[in-house]
């Protein structure tokens, strides 16, 4: 086999190997870090804190209203209990009861408002938990597909690496060096196939002499435009 053909085959192997490695990295990232799952978990955390805060506000509102109610009940039982007969004292008690009633009204409104806020926060929290469960189910499904693809690609990668070593073993060191250097400079593509007398990588048209030379075994012809090794069969 000519070295040009071996290089061409090595290039095909490496191109596919690059694709496989890129896809394997993508799969690895998806398996470790799923943006939809992270967003759904954050949503649950946010709605958890909102619910906790709303419940705390409600407890405070309940306590405030409750302590005012106890004061009012005490004042009313003193007023209507029949134990106090002094008119001045009764009058004071009456205005105290009236004042306590005025103070209680906004506290009870606040309590009702806080109850509604808790209901809303609980609903939102339940919704975000349901959404998370749905995302988790989808991710488990996706991950099992991804794991299947990963295992197929890992087998292919191992096969390509074996193919690669078989090819490189037959190449002289300086040829391999030339190939690797070109791969680094030319975004992974060192060898281009000639199609209809043009370089398959950059589209540059070859002179008849170059096209002829590319067909001959035993020498490397570089594309005059992109510098890649051109291979023709
Ligand atoms: Zn070219």
Boltz pocket constraint, residues with backbone or C-beta under 6 A from the ligand:
constraints:
  - pocket:
      binder: B
      contacts: [[A, 192], [A, 199], [A, 200], [A, 201], [A, 202], [A, 203], [A, 204], [A, 223], [A, 224], [A, 225], [A, 226], [A, 227], [A, 228]]
      max_distance: 6.0
